[in-house]
Amino acid sequence: MKLKRVYTILLLITLAVLQARADRLGYWDEHPLIFGVDMNYAPMEYVDDEGIPHGLDVEFTKRLMKRLNIPFTFAPNTWENIADDVLKGKVDLGMMVYSPYRKDITNYSRAVFRLYYQMVYRTNDKRPIGLRDARGREIAFMMSRPIQDTLQKLGAKPFLIKNLSESLHDLSNGKFDALICFRYQASYLIEKEGLDNLSATDLALMPREYCYVSHDKQLIDTINVMLDRMEADGTIDEVYGDVKANFGGLKIPGWVWAVIAALVVFALMSIIVIQRRSKKQILREMERAQKSEELKDIFLSNLSHALRTPLNAIIGFSDLLMTTPREEMSEEEQKSLLGLVNSNGLQLLHLINELLSLSDIEGKTQLFDRKVADVDAEMSAYASETRLQLNEGVEMKVVEPIGGMRAMLDVNLLRLVTMHLLDNARQYTTEGTVTLTYFAKEDGLYVEVKDTGCGLPEKLKANIFSLLADKNTYVQNETPGLGLSICKAVIDKLDGKIGARDNEEDGRGTIVWFWAPVKLLN
C-alpha cells in the first residue's frame, strides 16, 4: 500500500512538471528559450566589455518573457550568425525587420513599431543629400534588398557595409558620399561617436516593421497576443519611446483620417459583396478541400495583410509629413511623399477592383463578346510583351500550329487569361525558358504556358486556382493577387477547363494550361 502511494505521488509530481512545462510552450528552467542578441546593434542590442547584453530589445524581451512566464537566456553573436541561427531554428527567438523574402521560411510577429530611413551626410556639403541626389554618388547601406534595388534604379553606386558604427566614421572621413540607416541609429550613433560633421535627413521610403521572429509559430502567436496587451498598457512606448516614431504632438489633418476611413469602409463593403455573391462557389471549394475554416482564415489573413500594407504606408508617410519641420523638407520631397500616399491608395483600389472583377465575372450570365480573331497575331503580341519583361538570360519561345489559326472568340478575355499565366511564369523564372504553346484540340483552343522556374509547392497544387488558398499562394509584392481565381472564373463560365502540373519534361518548373470551346475557322 505504501509503495502504491509513492507511485501515485511520483505520478502527480510528473504530471505537474509536464503541465508547468506545457504552460511555458515547451520551455522550462533546464531548457530555457534562447534569444539571439546582436553584439553590436546599439541602442537596440549590444554587449558591454564584460559580455553582458544591454539595449532596448533586451529590456523589452525581459518584460515580455516575464509576462509569458517563460524562462530564457541570451545568446550574443554577430548579426550574420544570429540571422542564420534564427532562420534555421538554432536559436528560438530574435528581432528583425520584416522581409517579404523571408516570410515563407520563418514566422514574424506583429510589428512592435515602425522604422523610418534617413540619409546621413557630411555637413560640409552644400545642402542635404536626398534620394534625388543619389545618381553617381557612392552610398553605403547595410544589406537590404529594397534599399539596394532603389539605389540601383536611381543610378547610385551602392556600397554594402556590415558595421554601422565603423562606417559612420568612414563617412566622416570621406570614404563615401552618404549612408542610409534607420532614424534612431543615425541620431544615437552620431551623438555617441561625437561625429560633429555628420547630419541626417529623412527619406521618402516605405517604413519597415520591426518584429519578433522565430521558427516556432505557436510562440509567435502567443507573443502577438501579449504585444497587443503591452501596447494597450503603454509598455511598448515606455521602453521604445525614444526610438519609436510618433506624431510629436502634431494633429493629423482630418482629410487624412477621412481618406483612410473611406478606404477601409469601401474595402470591407467589397469583401461583403464578394462573399455574398460567391457563397455557393466558396462552399463547394471548401468542401472539396475538406478544410473550410482553415481556408477561410487564410484568405482573410491574406486580404487583411494586403489592406494593411498600403494603409500602413499611407499612415507612415503622413506621419513623416507631420513630424518633419517644414523648413527641413523641400517642396519636392513633400510632393514625393504625397505621391507615395496617392500610389498606395491606388494600390489598395487595385486590390478592391480585383475583388469586384471576380465578383462581376461570377455574377454575369452573358459575358463573352465573340468575334473573328487572328489567334496567331494575338499570341505573338502577348509573347512580345512578355519578352520585354523577362529576367536577364531567360528565353521566350512560342510553339504555334502549322498553317495558323483563326477563331470566333472574345479577344479581351483571351488576353486576360493568357497574359496572367505568362506574367506568373515570368515572375518565377530566373533562368531557362518560358514557352507559350497553343493549338486546336477537341473543338476548342488549348493554350499552355511552361516555365523552368521554382515550381509549385506540393501542398498548393490542389488549391492553386481557389479563391481561398494557402497563405502564400497569391502573395506577390505584398499584394495577394486574385488573377488565377479570375482566370478560373472566366474559363468556368465558358465551360472550359484549367489546370496546372509539374514541368517533368525539363525537370523543373510548372505547366499551367487551359482549354476553351471556341469555333475554329480554319
SULHU-V446592 format. One record per backbone hydrogen bond with DSSP energy under -1.0 kcal/mol. NH is the residue of the N-H (numbers start at 1). CO is the residue of the C=O. E is the energy in kcal/mol with one decimal. If there is no record, write none. Layout:
NH:CO:E + NH:CO:E
This chain:
5:1:-2.0 + 6:2:-2.2 + 7:3:-2.2 + 8:4:-2.2 + 9:5:-2.5 + 10:6:-2.6 + 11:7:-2.3 + 12:8:-2.3 + 13:9:-2.5 + 14:10:-2.4 + 15:11:-2.6 + 16:12:-2.3 + 17:13:-2.4 + 18:14:-2.7 + 19:15:-2.6 + 20:16:-2.5 + 21:17:-2.5 + 22:18:-2.5 + 23:19:-2.5 + 25:22:-1.8 + 26:21:-2.2 + 27:24:-1.2 + 28:31:-1.3 + 31:28:-1.2 + 33:71:-2.9 + 35:73:-2.9 + 36:93:-2.7 + 37:75:-1.6 + 39:77:-2.2 + 41:45:-2.5 + 44:41:-1.3 + 45:41:-2.2 + 46:54:-1.9 + 47:39:-1.6 + 48:52:-2.2 + 51:48:-2.2 + 54:46:-3.1 + 56:43:-2.1 + 57:44:-1.9 + 59:55:-2.3 + 60:56:-2.8 + 61:57:-2.5 + 62:58:-1.9 + 63:59:-1.7 + 64:60:-2.6 + 65:61:-2.9 + 66:62:-1.9 + 67:63:-2.0 + 68:64:-1.9 + 70:65:-2.3 + 73:33:-2.6 + 75:35:-2.7 + 77:37:-2.2 + 82:78:-2.4 + 83:79:-2.9 + 84:80:-1.8 + 85:81:-2.6 + 86:82:-2.9 + 87:83:-2.2 + 88:84:-1.9 + 90:85:-2.6 + 91:85:-1.1 + 93:34:-1.8 + 94:213:-1.6 + 96:211:-2.4 + 98:209:-3.3 + 102:99:-1.4 + 105:102:-1.8 + 107:214:-1.5 + 109:212:-2.6 + 112:210:-3.3 + 115:208:-3.3 + 118:181:-3.0 + 119:201:-2.9 + 120:179:-3.6 + 121:199:-2.6 + 123:197:-2.9 + 125:122:-1.7 + 133:130:-1.5 + 134:131:-1.7 + 136:155:-2.6 + 137:134:-2.3 + 139:157:-1.6 + 140:178:-2.7 + 141:159:-1.9 + 148:144:-2.8 + 149:145:-2.9 + 150:146:-2.3 + 151:147:-2.6 + 152:148:-2.2 + 153:149:-2.2 + 154:150:-1.7 + 156:151:-2.6 + 157:137:-3.2 + 159:139:-2.3 + 161:141:-2.2 + 167:163:-2.0 + 168:164:-2.0 + 169:165:-1.4 + 170:166:-2.0 + 171:167:-2.6 + 172:168:-2.4 + 173:169:-1.6 + 174:171:-1.6 + 175:170:-3.0 + 177:138:-1.9 + 178:138:-1.3 + 179:120:-2.0 + 180:140:-2.6 + 181:118:-2.0 + 183:116:-2.9 + 186:182:-2.1 + 187:183:-2.0 + 188:184:-2.1 + 189:185:-2.5 + 190:186:-2.3 + 191:187:-1.4 + 192:188:-2.7 + 193:189:-2.9 + 195:190:-1.9 + 196:194:-1.6 + 198:195:-1.6 + 199:121:-2.6 + 201:119:-1.9 + 203:117:-2.0 + 205:203:-1.9 + 208:115:-2.1 + 210:113:-2.4 + 211:96:-3.1 + 213:94:-2.3 + 214:107:-2.1 + 220:216:-1.9 + 221:217:-2.7 + 222:218:-2.1 + 223:219:-2.5 + 224:220:-2.4 + 225:221:-1.5 + 226:222:-1.8 + 227:223:-2.8 + 228:224:-1.8 + 229:225:-1.4 + 230:226:-2.6 + 231:227:-2.1 + 232:228:-2.0 + 233:229:-2.3 + 235:230:-1.6 + 236:230:-1.3 + 238:234:-2.1 + 239:235:-2.2 + 240:236:-2.9 + 243:240:-1.2 + 244:240:-3.0 + 250:247:-2.3 + 257:253:-1.2 + 258:254:-2.4 + 259:255:-2.4 + 260:256:-2.3 + 261:257:-2.8 + 262:258:-2.6 + 263:259:-2.5 + 264:260:-2.4 + 265:261:-2.7 + 266:262:-2.7 + 267:263:-2.5 + 268:264:-2.7 + 269:265:-2.6 + 270:266:-2.1 + 271:267:-2.1 + 272:268:-2.2 + 273:269:-2.4 + 274:270:-2.6 + 275:271:-2.2 + 276:272:-2.2 + 277:273:-2.7 + 278:274:-1.7 + 282:278:-2.7 + 283:279:-2.3 + 284:280:-2.2 + 285:281:-2.4 + 286:282:-2.5 + 287:283:-2.6 + 288:284:-2.6 + 289:285:-2.0 + 290:286:-1.1 + 291:286:-1.3 + 295:291:-2.4 + 296:292:-2.3 + 297:293:-2.4 + 298:294:-2.2 + 299:295:-2.5 + 300:296:-2.5 + 301:297:-2.3 + 302:298:-2.7 + 303:299:-2.9 + 304:300:-2.8 + 305:301:-2.4 + 306:302:-2.4 + 307:303:-2.4 + 308:304:-2.3 + 309:305:-2.2 + 310:306:-1.1 + 311:307:-1.5 + 312:308:-3.2 + 313:309:-1.9 + 314:310:-2.6 + 315:311:-2.7 + 316:312:-3.3 + 317:313:-3.0 + 318:314:-1.9 + 319:315:-2.6 + 320:316:-2.2 + 321:317:-2.2 + 322:318:-2.0 + 323:319:-2.5 + 324:320:-1.3 + 328:325:-1.7 + 329:326:-1.2 + 334:330:-2.2 + 335:331:-2.4 + 336:332:-2.0 + 337:333:-2.4 + 338:334:-2.5 + 339:335:-2.3 + 340:336:-1.9 + 341:337:-2.3 + 342:338:-2.3 + 343:339:-2.8 + 344:340:-2.3 + 345:341:-1.7 + 346:342:-2.2 + 347:343:-2.0 + 348:344:-2.0 + 349:345:-2.1 + 350:346:-2.4 + 351:347:-1.8 + 352:348:-2.0 + 353:349:-2.6 + 354:350:-2.0 + 355:351:-1.9 + 356:352:-2.5 + 357:353:-2.7 + 358:354:-2.3 + 359:355:-2.3 + 360:356:-2.8 + 361:357:-2.5 + 362:358:-2.2 + 363:359:-1.5 + 364:360:-1.4 + 371:409:-1.8 + 373:407:-2.5 + 375:373:-1.1 + 375:405:-1.1 + 376:405:-1.1 + 378:374:-2.1 + 379:375:-2.7 + 380:376:-2.3 + 381:377:-1.9 + 382:378:-2.2 + 383:379:-2.4 + 384:380:-2.3 + 385:381:-2.2 + 386:382:-2.2 + 387:383:-2.7 + 388:384:-1.2 + 389:386:-1.7 + 394:391:-2.2 + 395:432:-2.4 + 397:434:-2.7 + 399:436:-3.0 + 404:401:-1.6 + 407:373:-1.9 + 408:519:-2.7 + 409:371:-2.2 + 414:410:-2.1 + 415:411:-2.4 + 416:412:-2.2 + 417:413:-2.3 + 418:414:-2.3 + 419:415:-2.6 + 420:416:-1.2 + 421:417:-2.0 + 422:418:-2.4 + 423:419:-2.6 + 424:420:-2.3 + 425:421:-2.1 + 426:422:-2.6 + 427:423:-2.2 + 428:424:-1.7 + 434:395:-2.8 + 435:450:-3.2 + 436:397:-2.9 + 437:448:-2.9 + 438:399:-1.8 + 439:446:-1.9 + 441:444:-2.5 + 445:516:-2.7 + 446:439:-2.7 + 447:514:-2.7 + 448:437:-3.1 + 449:512:-2.9 + 450:435:-2.8 + 451:510:-2.4 + 454:428:-1.2 + 460:457:-1.7 + 463:460:-1.1 + 466:463:-1.8 + 473:470:-2.0 + 476:479:-1.9 + 479:476:-2.0 + 481:474:-2.3 + 481:479:-1.1 + 486:482:-2.2 + 487:483:-2.7 + 488:484:-2.2 + 489:485:-2.1 + 490:486:-2.4 + 491:487:-2.5 + 492:488:-2.7 + 493:489:-2.0 + 494:490:-1.4 + 495:492:-1.8 + 496:491:-3.1 + 497:515:-2.5 + 499:513:-2.3 + 501:511:-2.3 + 503:509:-2.1 + 504:502:-1.6 + 511:501:-2.9 + 512:449:-2.5 + 513:499:-2.5 + 514:447:-2.4 + 515:497:-2.8 + 516:445:-2.0 + 521:406:-2.8
